[in-house]
Amino acid sequence: MVMLLDVLARECPEYFAHLLPLRHDNPDLNFLLNIVHIQLHRRVKALVRLQQSCRDGRLSVRTVTHVLLPLVTHFVYEAGDHRNAQASGTRGGNLHTVLE
């Protein structure tokens, strides 16, 4: 599903402009590809980039509440070990920045 969001943002930017701050042509910098990556360090790096996007004000409240919170919440709750939950929780908790 997340890969579909990446393709839609790339192919139909006029309809999915709210997702453009999340994607990048370089797969290593693309939040939408990395947040579901099998490697923990790629997911954590995606959350760091998300945190920066929130601080910079590049994301709308609607994008955060309808797209990002479900993704990050899933990542936090599906964490298999304490280290994964701690890393994702510290990053995911910063989404409140955009909601203020």
Sequence and secondary structure as in RCSB ss.txt:
>XXXX:A:sequence
MVMLLDVLARECPEYFAHLLPLRHDNPDLNFLLNIVHIQLHRRVKALVRLQQSCRDGRLSVRTVTHVLLPLVTHF
VYEAGDHRNAQASGTRGGNLHTVLE
>XXXX:A:secstr
 HHHHHHHHHH TTT GGGGGG  SSGGG HHHHTT SSHHHHHHHHHHHHHHHHHT S HHHIIIIIHHHHHHH
HHT  SHHHHHHHHHHHGGGHHHH 
